[in-house]
Amino acid sequence: MLEIIGAGLGRTGTSSLKLALEHLGFSPCYHMFEVLGSAERTRQWTAVAQGGAQDWTQIFHGYRACVDFPAAAYWRELAAYYPEAKVILTLRDPGAWFESARKTIFRLPRLMRHPVLGPVLRHALPRESRPAAFIRMLGALNRDRRDIAFDRASAIAYFERHNAEVRAAIPAERLLVYRVGEGWEPLCAFLGVPVPDEAFPRANDSASFWGNFGRTLWGGDTGLVRSRP
């Protein structure tokens, strides 16, 4: 059963938060890389995006926490389904967030629309492969989230609107508004656990994103490589 719901958008330190939560005992933590590594999970999210039953118990079976996309896109539904779960909204400077997203996650939906790569990815891959399933999931989720645009002004407006909606909807006592640069103390205080005697983890920065992405999508390895200090 989920005890922690990450409502922060991708590129706000969600990979680092995943590692931190798992170190604190909230393991395993569901992340996009869990989806990348499993054709079955991508099929589950495709069904959700296409209006199918939201069987959250099945999707998050065995997990104690979730962060990042696609779970963060359904933060409202998850918060209602798991009323005892705490919610963490990871934040980042909007301009820095956009630049990081532009170099990484914003490129993913465009792969399907590329005049050469799109047809190859959609038709050349074995239908039941992880890459093929992931591409179909991206298409379904992208249609479901039509208010997301990729130019700077529209993307930042979406980012700020998302954060404002989370803050308005979740009671203050249930919500931690958090920047991973703040380290262990506010996170541990919110969760009621001791502060570890080690550095806060850092993972999946822009420089390591594509290496993690490719290794996971093609190899099914959901382990995140920590970024260099």
N, C-alpha and C positions, 0 to 999 in steps of 0.2 A: 504493500500500500504506500502510495506517495505521501511523504511527510513534508517535502519541500518542493515548491513549484517555482521555477525560474521564469520570470515574465520579461526579462530583458532581451532585447533583440540581439541577433548575432553581431559579432565584432564589438561587443561591450565587455569582453573578458570572460565570456561564458565557459571557454575551455579551461581557463585557470580556475574558475569557480567550481567546475566539475571535479578537478583534481583535489581542490581544497575540501569540498564536501565529502569526497570519498576518504580523504585522510582523517576527517573528523568522525568517521563512522557511518556516514549516510551513503552507504555503498550497496549496490552499484547506483551510479547516477546516469540517467538516460540523456544522451546528447545526439546531435546530428550524426556523429560518427558511428553510433550504434545503428542508425538507419542506413548509412552508407554501406555498412558491412553485412547487411542482411536483405536479401530480395523479399523475404516474407514481411519484414517491417515496412519496406517501401510499398508493398501491396496494401498493407493495412492503412497507411496514410493516404494512398491514392483513393481508397474507398471512402475515407473520411472526407477528403476534399471534394469528392463527387457526390456528397450528400448521403452516404451510407450511414449505418448505425455507428455511433461513437462508443465503441466498447472499450472504454478507458481501462477497465480492470484487466482485460486481455492484453491491450497494447503495452501497459506498464507492469505487467506481471513480473514480480521478482525485484522491481526497482523501488528504491526509497526516495529518490529525488529525480527531477528532470530539469534540464536547462537547454537553452538554444532552440533554434528552429528544427522541426516544425512545432514542437510542443509549445513554445512561447507564443506562436500565432493563435493558440487556443487557450490562452491563460484564463480567460473568463469562464469558459466551460469547465476547465480543470479545477479552478477555485471553487466553483459551485459543486462539482462532483466530489471533491475532497475538502469538505468544510473545515476540517481540523488541520489541514496542511498550512504551513507558513509559506509566504510568498516573498521572493527576493527579486527586486527590480534593479538590475545592473545598469549603470549609467556611464556615459562618456561624453566628453566635449563633442557637440554635434558636428563641428567641422572635421575633427579628427576621426570621428565615427564614419562620416561619409567617405573620407579618403581611404580608410581601411576597407570599407565595404566596396568601394569602386574597384579596388585592386583584386578583390576576392569574390565574395558572394554575389555581387551584382553581375558578374560575368556568367554565372551558371545558367540562368534562364535563357540568356542570349545564345548559348551554345545550340539550343534547339532551333533557333530562328536563323542560324548562320546558313547561307545558301549552299555551302559545301558540307560543313561539319554536321549540320542538322539532319539531313537525309541519311548520312552515314551512321550517325549515332542512333537514329530511330529504327533503321531497317537492317543495318549490317550486323548488329550485335545479336547474339542468341537471345530470344525473347525472355527466357527465364534467367538470364544472367543478372548479377547485381547491377552492372552499369545500365542495362536496358530498363530494369525495374525502376531505378533511380530517376532516369530521364522521364519516364512516364509519370512518376510522382511529381517531379518538378512542373511538368506541364499542367497537371491537375491542380496543384497548389497555386500556381501562378494565375490560373483562371479564377480561382477562388478569392484571391487577394488582388482584385483589380485596382484598388486605390494606391498600390505601390508603383511609383514611377522612379526612374533612375537618374534623372537630372538632379543637380545639386539642390536647387530650391525645393523641388517636390519631395525629394528623399528626406531632406532635413525636416520639412513640415510633417511628413509622415512619422518620422522618428520622434519628434516632440509631441505630436498628437497621441501616439501610442503610449509614451511615458505618462502624459497627463491623464489619460484614461485609466491606466493602472492605478495611479495615485488617488484618483477620485473614487474608484470603485472598491478598493481594498481597505478595510479599516486599519488605522495607523498601528494598532497593537498587533496586527497580523502581518504587517508589511515592513520589510527592510529595504530602504532605498540606499544603494550601495555602489561604490566604485572600488574595483579590486585593488587599486593602489592604496586603499586605506588599510589593507592587510588583515590580519587575523582578528584584531580586537573587536570591532563592531560586529563582525560575522559571528564570532563565538559568543558574544554577549547576547545576541539575538537568538541564537540556538540553544543557549544554556549549557555550553560545553567548555572545557578548559582550553586555554590558548596553547597551541603547540610550541615547543622550543626549537623551531626551525623556520627557515625562510618560507614565505608564502609562495606557492607554485606559480609559474608563468609558462603558458603553453599556447601554441597555435597563433603566434603573431603573424603579421602579413608575410614575413620572409619564409615562414615554415608552413603556411596554409596549404599551398599546392602540393608540397611533398606529402603532408598528412592526408590530404584529399585523395591523391592518386594511389597512395599505398593502401588506403582503406577501401576505396571503391573497387580497385582491381584485385586486391589481395584479401579483403575481408577482415583485416586486422584493425580492431577498434581502439587500439592503444594510442594515446596522444604522446608525441615526442615533446618533451619540455623544451622551451626556447632557451637559447643561451643567454646568460646574464648580460 
